[in-house]
Amino acid sequence: MMKQIAKNKNLSELILILWAGGAALLSYSLVYALRKPYTAASFQGMDFFGIDYKVAVTTIQILGYLVAKFFGIKIISELKREKRFRFFVSSAILAEVALLFFGLLSAPYNALAMFVNGLSLGCMWGVIFSFIEGRKITDMLASLLGVSIVFSSGLAKSFGLFVINDLQIDAFWMPALIGAVALPLLIFMGYMLKRLPHPTAEDIQLRNERVILDHKGRVALFRKYAPILSLLFIGNFLLLVLRDIKEDFLVNILDMSGQSSWLFAQVDTVVTLIILGIFGLFVFFRSNIKALMCLMFLVIAGCLTMTYVSANYETLDLSPIVWLFVESLSLYIAYLTFQTIFFDRFIACFKIKGNVGFFIAIIDFIGYVGTVSLLSVKEMLRIDLEWFALFNKMAMTVGILGTVLFSVAGILIYRRYQMTNDKKRKEEVEECTLDSQYGLI
């Protein structure tokens, strides 16, 4: 009888993983179809009132994304369960409308439509994550959601190149065409997420109940963990800037002449499978502090590898594809750790009353400030960049600084955990002493 109950429980968990994980992965993959295909176009010889057109479009879209992330700190932290799907659908439709205007308006004015596109999609990650957080199997679900970033980035570029090169569609209409195909599928995936069952009593016991955070709660939470969070936020700022440069300017970093349109998708697919396998193993970690320490080790290992490969590229004599694979794997292991598993475990470890969306909205907002600043300085100073050399130098610097920041953060997390446990044990001893005294009376 007990074996049958256990078997049924395992089956229900597998169904939930396929349902929730599949919907989360496909949802954000389709978000990328509304956001990133334009990056496949180089827009050579075009400018936006004296600014390189590709840089202008990217900066304008990120500005919209940045504004959304800023307000998302409040919106996602306070978004109630019953309002998630409505917000999800409205954001997706607005993003596609913006892409239609990108095709309809004349260049360079159509670049402004990308601000609305970025604004509409800036909170989508937080909304999707809110459906799957706080569960015993969140590690697996978050892994599936996280790897969608890696896979979808290359896939969006490959689809963009395919539509331009093979279907001969104009570069300005290409994003709207891909978005039109993705939109109805995205809304359906949102509906599938909406229908997910609530976290169970066991989920709440293992991962803590997730609640909305008002302004007072957000301030109190940050103050309580300020040293740890400050280090993590600075490190993520560096990782996100590097990731954005790679995603938005990869066609400038690598020479794609003579290469297949599907090269990016092929490389990112392998990276995706490796990261999914690594992150999926964390579902077996019942101890939250052990999971956090292992995650910090992974992040530091990714930073060190990125530093070594970037600093010794000429000596190693790597082919561009091998270089892209190693850099992508190292960067995304570090970046996705904080976008997926880490803060869910952090909340569970320290019994925090809050939600993952608050943390992710902050690290994304800070990171996109960096990306916009870097691109703006480049254009204001009229710097003619050699993108490959720039990325290697940035990756080396980010790797070194990330190693230091995350090492210190890991030490502080473990010390905080020990202090919390020592305090708890002391309180239990005092309580037992009082009970004994009361019993003697």
C-alpha positions as CSV (number, residue, x, y, z in Angstrom):
1,M,0.0,0.0,0.0
2,M,2.8,2.4,1.0
3,K,4.7,1.6,-2.2
4,Q,1.7,2.4,-4.3
5,I,1.2,5.7,-2.5
6,A,4.9,6.6,-3.1
7,K,4.6,5.5,-6.7
8,N,1.5,7.8,-7.2
9,K,3.3,10.7,-5.5
10,N,6.3,10.3,-7.8
11,L,4.1,10.1,-10.8
12,S,2.2,13.3,-9.8
13,E,5.5,15.1,-9.3
14,L,6.8,14.0,-12.7
15,I,3.6,15.3,-14.3
16,L,3.9,18.6,-12.5
17,I,7.5,19.0,-13.6
18,L,6.5,18.3,-17.3
19,W,3.5,20.6,-17.0
20,A,5.0,23.5,-15.0
21,G,8.6,23.2,-16.3
22,G,7.5,22.8,-19.9
23,A,5.2,25.8,-19.7
24,A,7.8,28.0,-18.1
25,L,10.5,27.0,-20.6
26,L,8.3,27.6,-23.6
27,S,6.9,30.8,-22.1
28,Y,10.2,32.6,-21.8
29,S,11.4,31.1,-25.1
30,L,8.5,32.8,-26.8
31,V,9.1,36.0,-24.9
32,Y,12.5,36.0,-26.6
33,A,10.8,35.6,-29.9
34,L,9.1,38.9,-29.2
35,R,12.2,40.6,-27.9
36,K,15.4,39.4,-29.5
37,P,15.1,38.5,-33.2
38,Y,16.1,42.1,-34.3
39,T,19.6,41.3,-32.9
40,A,20.2,39.0,-36.0
41,A,20.3,42.1,-38.2
42,S,23.4,44.2,-38.4
43,F,21.8,47.4,-39.9
44,Q,25.1,48.2,-41.5
45,G,25.6,51.8,-42.7
46,M,22.5,53.1,-40.8
47,D,22.5,55.7,-38.0
48,F,20.0,57.2,-35.5
49,F,20.7,60.9,-35.6
50,G,24.5,60.3,-35.7
51,I,24.4,57.2,-33.5
52,D,25.1,53.7,-34.9
53,Y,21.5,52.4,-35.6
54,K,22.1,48.9,-34.0
55,V,23.5,50.4,-30.9
56,A,20.6,53.0,-30.8
57,V,17.9,50.3,-31.2
58,T,19.5,48.1,-28.5
59,T,20.0,51.0,-26.1
60,I,16.4,52.2,-26.6
61,Q,14.9,48.8,-26.1
62,I,17.1,48.2,-22.9
63,L,16.0,51.7,-21.7
64,G,12.4,50.4,-21.9
65,Y,13.4,47.2,-20.2
66,L,15.2,49.2,-17.5
67,V,12.2,51.3,-16.7
68,A,10.1,48.2,-16.5
69,K,12.6,46.6,-14.1
70,F,12.6,49.6,-11.9
71,F,8.8,49.6,-11.5
72,G,8.9,45.8,-11.5
73,I,10.6,45.9,-8.1
74,K,7.3,47.1,-6.8
75,I,5.0,45.4,-9.3
76,I,6.4,41.9,-9.1
77,S,6.9,42.0,-5.3
78,E,3.2,43.0,-4.8
79,L,1.6,41.1,-7.7
80,K,-1.2,38.9,-6.5
81,R,-1.8,35.4,-7.9
82,E,-5.2,36.2,-9.4
83,K,-3.8,39.2,-11.4
84,R,-0.7,37.4,-12.9
85,F,-2.3,36.0,-16.1
86,R,-4.0,39.3,-17.0
87,F,-0.7,41.2,-16.6
88,F,1.1,38.4,-18.6
89,V,-1.3,38.7,-21.6
90,S,-1.4,42.5,-21.7
91,S,2.4,42.6,-21.7
92,A,2.7,40.1,-24.6
93,I,0.1,41.9,-26.8
94,L,1.7,45.3,-26.2
95,A,5.1,43.9,-27.2
96,E,3.8,42.6,-30.6
97,V,2.1,46.0,-31.3
98,A,5.4,47.7,-30.7
99,L,7.1,45.3,-33.3
100,L,4.4,46.2,-35.8
101,F,5.2,49.9,-35.4
102,F,8.9,49.0,-35.8
103,G,8.0,47.8,-39.3
104,L,5.4,50.4,-40.1
105,L,7.4,53.5,-39.1
106,S,10.3,54.9,-41.2
107,A,13.8,54.6,-40.0
108,P,15.3,55.9,-37.9
109,Y,12.1,57.0,-36.0
110,N,11.0,53.4,-35.8
111,A,13.7,52.7,-33.3
112,L,11.5,54.4,-30.7
113,A,9.0,51.6,-31.0
114,M,11.6,49.3,-29.4
115,F,11.3,51.3,-26.1
116,V,7.7,50.2,-25.8
117,N,8.7,46.6,-26.7
118,G,11.3,46.6,-23.9
119,L,8.9,48.3,-21.5
120,S,6.2,45.7,-22.1
121,L,8.5,42.7,-21.6
122,G,10.6,43.8,-18.6
123,C,8.5,42.1,-16.0
124,M,7.8,38.9,-17.8
125,W,10.6,36.9,-16.1
126,G,9.3,37.8,-12.7
127,V,5.7,37.0,-13.5
128,I,6.6,33.6,-15.0
129,F,8.8,32.7,-12.0
130,S,6.1,33.7,-9.6
131,F,4.0,30.8,-10.9
132,I,6.7,28.2,-10.1
133,E,8.6,29.4,-7.0
134,G,8.3,28.0,-3.5
135,R,7.9,24.4,-4.4
136,K,9.8,21.2,-3.5
137,I,10.6,20.8,-7.2
138,T,11.3,24.5,-7.9
139,D,15.0,23.7,-8.6
140,M,14.0,21.6,-11.6
141,L,11.3,24.0,-12.8
142,A,13.6,27.0,-12.4
143,S,16.3,25.2,-14.3
144,L,14.0,24.6,-17.2
145,L,13.0,28.3,-17.1
146,G,16.6,29.5,-16.8
147,V,18.0,27.5,-19.7
148,S,15.3,29.0,-21.9
149,I,17.4,32.2,-21.8
150,V,20.5,30.3,-23.2
151,F,18.6,28.3,-25.8
152,S,16.2,31.1,-26.9
153,S,18.9,33.7,-27.3
154,G,20.6,31.7,-30.0
155,L,17.4,30.4,-31.5
156,A,15.9,33.9,-31.8
157,K,19.1,35.0,-33.7
158,S,19.0,32.0,-35.9
159,F,15.3,32.5,-36.8
160,G,16.0,36.1,-37.5
161,L,18.9,35.2,-39.9
162,F,16.7,32.5,-41.5
163,V,13.8,34.9,-42.1
164,I,16.1,37.6,-43.5
165,N,18.4,35.4,-45.6
166,D,16.2,32.5,-46.7
167,L,12.7,34.1,-46.7
168,Q,14.0,37.4,-47.9
169,I,11.9,39.4,-45.4
170,D,12.9,43.0,-44.7
171,A,15.0,43.3,-41.4
172,F,12.4,45.8,-40.0
173,W,9.5,43.5,-40.5
174,M,11.3,40.3,-39.5
175,P,10.7,40.9,-35.7
176,A,7.0,41.5,-36.2
177,L,6.6,38.3,-38.3
178,I,8.3,36.1,-35.8
179,G,6.4,37.8,-32.9
180,A,3.1,37.2,-34.7
181,V,3.8,33.5,-34.8
182,A,4.9,33.4,-31.1
183,L,2.1,35.5,-29.6
184,P,-0.8,33.1,-29.5
185,L,1.5,30.3,-28.3
186,L,2.8,32.5,-25.5
187,I,-0.7,33.4,-24.3
188,F,-1.6,29.6,-24.3
189,M,1.5,28.9,-22.2
190,G,0.5,31.7,-19.8
191,Y,-2.9,30.0,-19.4
192,M,-1.1,26.7,-18.6
193,L,0.9,28.4,-15.9
194,K,-2.3,30.0,-14.5
195,R,-3.8,26.5,-14.1
196,L,-1.0,25.2,-12.0
197,P,-2.0,23.9,-8.5
198,H,-1.0,25.9,-5.4
199,P,2.1,24.8,-3.5
200,T,1.4,22.0,-1.1
201,A,1.9,21.9,2.7
202,E,5.1,19.9,2.1
203,D,6.3,22.6,-0.3
204,I,5.7,25.3,2.2
205,Q,7.5,23.4,4.9
206,L,10.6,22.8,2.8
207,R,10.7,26.1,0.9
208,N,8.8,28.6,3.0
209,E,5.5,30.2,2.1
210,R,5.8,33.0,-0.6
211,V,4.0,36.2,0.2
212,I,3.8,39.7,-1.4
213,L,6.2,42.4,-0.2
214,D,5.1,46.0,0.4
215,H,7.6,48.9,0.5
216,K,8.2,48.6,4.2
217,G,8.9,44.8,3.8
218,R,11.3,45.4,0.9
219,V,13.3,47.9,2.9
220,A,13.5,45.8,6.0
221,L,14.5,42.7,4.0
222,F,17.4,44.5,2.2
223,R,18.6,46.1,5.5
224,K,18.7,42.7,7.2
225,Y,20.9,41.1,4.5
226,A,22.6,44.3,3.1
227,P,26.2,43.1,3.1
228,I,25.4,39.8,1.4
229,L,22.9,41.3,-1.1
230,S,25.2,44.2,-2.0
231,L,28.0,41.8,-3.0
232,L,25.6,39.7,-5.0
233,F,24.0,42.7,-6.7
234,I,27.4,44.1,-7.7
235,G,28.5,40.7,-9.1
236,N,25.2,40.3,-11.0
237,F,25.6,43.8,-12.4
238,L,28.8,42.7,-14.0
239,L,27.4,39.4,-15.3
240,L,24.3,41.0,-16.8
241,V,26.3,43.7,-18.6
242,L,28.6,41.0,-20.1
243,R,25.6,38.8,-21.0
244,D,23.8,41.7,-22.8
245,I,26.9,42.6,-24.8
246,K,27.2,39.0,-25.9
247,E,23.5,38.6,-26.8
248,D,23.0,41.9,-28.6
249,F,26.3,42.1,-30.5
250,L,27.3,38.5,-31.1
251,V,26.9,39.0,-34.8
252,N,29.4,41.8,-34.5
253,I,31.7,39.9,-32.1
254,L,32.0,36.8,-34.4
255,D,32.3,36.8,-38.2
256,M,29.2,34.9,-39.5
257,S,30.2,34.9,-43.2
258,G,30.2,31.4,-44.5
259,Q,28.6,30.1,-41.3
260,S,25.2,28.4,-41.0
261,S,22.3,30.6,-39.8
262,W,21.7,28.0,-37.1
263,L,25.2,28.1,-35.6
264,F,24.1,30.1,-32.6
265,A,21.2,27.8,-31.9
266,Q,23.5,24.7,-32.2
267,V,26.0,26.1,-29.7
268,D,23.4,27.3,-27.3
269,T,21.5,24.0,-27.4
270,V,24.6,22.1,-26.1
271,V,25.1,24.7,-23.4
272,T,21.5,24.5,-22.5
273,L,21.6,20.7,-22.0
274,I,24.7,20.9,-19.9
275,I,23.3,23.6,-17.6
276,L,20.0,21.8,-17.3
277,G,21.7,18.6,-16.3
278,I,23.8,20.4,-13.6
279,F,20.9,22.5,-12.2
280,G,18.5,19.6,-12.3
281,L,20.7,17.8,-9.7
282,F,19.9,20.3,-7.1
283,V,16.4,18.9,-6.7
284,F,18.1,16.2,-4.6
285,F,19.5,18.7,-2.1
286,R,17.2,18.8,0.8
287,S,19.6,21.0,2.8
288,N,19.2,24.6,1.6
289,I,22.6,25.8,3.0
290,K,24.4,22.9,1.2
291,A,22.6,23.9,-2.0
292,L,23.6,27.5,-1.6
293,M,27.3,26.6,-1.0
294,C,27.4,24.3,-4.1
295,L,25.8,27.1,-6.2
296,M,28.4,29.6,-5.1
297,F,31.1,27.1,-6.0
298,L,29.6,26.7,-9.5
299,V,29.5,30.5,-9.9
300,I,33.1,31.0,-8.9
301,A,34.2,28.1,-11.1
302,G,32.4,29.7,-14.0
303,C,34.1,33.1,-13.3
304,L,37.5,31.5,-13.1
305,T,37.1,29.6,-16.3
306,M,35.9,32.7,-18.1
307,T,38.9,34.6,-16.9
308,Y,41.4,31.9,-17.9
309,V,40.0,31.5,-21.4
310,S,39.7,35.2,-22.1
311,A,43.2,36.0,-20.8
312,N,44.8,33.1,-22.7
313,Y,42.8,33.1,-25.9
314,E,45.8,33.5,-28.3
315,T,47.9,30.9,-26.4
316,L,45.1,28.4,-26.4
317,D,44.4,29.0,-30.1
318,L,40.7,28.1,-29.8
319,S,38.5,28.1,-32.8
320,P,35.7,30.7,-32.7
321,I,33.0,28.0,-32.1
322,V,34.9,26.4,-29.2
323,W,35.6,29.9,-27.8
324,L,31.9,30.8,-28.0
325,F,30.9,27.5,-26.4
326,V,33.3,27.8,-23.4
327,E,32.5,31.5,-22.8
328,S,28.7,30.9,-23.1
329,L,28.8,27.9,-20.7
330,S,30.9,29.8,-18.1
331,L,28.9,33.0,-18.3
332,Y,25.5,31.4,-18.2
333,I,26.3,29.0,-15.3
334,A,27.2,32.1,-13.2
335,Y,24.4,34.3,-14.5
336,L,21.6,31.7,-14.4
337,T,22.4,30.6,-10.9
338,F,21.0,33.9,-9.6
339,Q,18.2,34.1,-12.1
340,T,16.9,30.6,-11.2
341,I,17.7,28.5,-8.1
342,F,19.8,30.8,-5.8
343,F,17.2,33.2,-4.4
344,D,14.5,30.5,-4.0
345,R,17.0,28.6,-1.8
346,F,18.1,31.8,-0.1
347,I,14.5,32.5,1.0
348,A,14.0,28.9,2.2
349,C,17.3,28.8,4.0
350,F,16.7,31.9,6.1
351,K,12.9,31.6,6.3
352,I,12.4,35.0,4.6
353,K,8.9,36.3,4.2
354,G,8.9,37.4,0.6
355,N,9.3,36.3,-3.0
356,V,12.0,35.7,-5.6
357,G,10.6,38.3,-7.9
358,F,11.8,41.1,-5.6
359,F,15.5,39.9,-5.8
360,I,15.5,39.3,-9.5
361,A,13.9,42.6,-10.4
362,I,16.6,44.4,-8.4
363,I,19.6,42.6,-9.9
364,D,18.1,43.0,-13.4
365,F,17.5,46.8,-12.9
366,I,21.0,47.3,-11.6
367,G,22.5,45.3,-14.5
368,Y,20.6,47.1,-17.2
369,V,21.7,50.4,-15.8
370,G,25.3,49.2,-16.5
371,T,24.5,48.1,-20.1
372,V,22.8,51.4,-21.0
373,S,25.7,53.3,-19.4
374,L,28.3,51.3,-21.4
375,L,26.6,51.8,-24.7
376,S,25.9,55.5,-24.1
377,V,29.6,56.2,-23.2
378,K,30.7,54.3,-26.4
379,E,28.5,56.6,-28.6
380,M,29.2,59.8,-26.7
381,L,33.0,59.3,-27.0
382,R,32.7,58.0,-30.5
383,I,34.8,54.9,-29.7
384,D,35.3,52.6,-32.6
385,L,35.2,49.2,-31.0
386,E,36.7,45.9,-32.0
387,W,34.0,43.8,-30.5
388,F,35.9,40.6,-30.1
389,A,38.8,42.2,-28.2
390,L,36.3,44.2,-26.1
391,F,34.4,41.1,-25.1
392,N,37.5,39.2,-24.2
393,K,38.8,42.0,-22.0
394,M,35.4,42.5,-20.4
395,A,35.0,38.7,-19.7
396,M,38.4,38.6,-18.1
397,T,37.7,41.6,-15.8
398,V,34.2,40.3,-14.9
399,G,35.6,36.9,-14.1
400,I,38.3,38.3,-11.8
401,L,35.9,40.7,-9.9
402,G,33.1,38.1,-9.8
403,T,35.5,35.5,-8.2
404,V,36.3,38.0,-5.4
405,L,32.8,39.2,-4.9
406,F,31.1,35.8,-4.9
407,S,33.8,34.3,-2.7
408,V,33.2,36.9,0.0
409,A,29.5,36.6,-0.4
410,G,29.6,32.8,0.1
411,I,31.6,33.2,3.3
412,L,29.1,35.7,4.6
413,I,26.2,33.5,3.8
414,Y,27.7,30.5,5.6
415,R,28.6,32.7,8.6
416,R,25.1,34.1,8.7
417,Y,23.6,30.6,8.6
418,Q,25.9,29.5,11.5
419,M,24.9,32.5,13.6
420,T,21.2,31.9,12.9
421,N,21.6,28.2,13.9
422,D,23.6,29.0,17.0
423,K,20.9,31.5,18.1
424,K,18.2,29.0,17.4
425,R,19.9,26.3,19.4
426,K,20.6,28.7,22.3
427,E,16.9,29.6,22.4
428,E,15.9,25.9,22.4
429,V,18.3,25.3,25.3
430,E,16.9,28.2,27.3
431,E,13.3,27.0,26.5
432,C,14.2,23.5,27.7
433,T,15.7,24.9,30.9
434,L,12.6,26.9,31.7
435,D,10.4,23.9,31.0
436,S,12.6,21.8,33.4
437,Q,12.4,24.4,36.1
438,Y,8.6,24.7,35.7
439,G,8.3,20.9,36.0
440,L,10.3,20.9,39.2
441,I,7.8,23.4,40.7
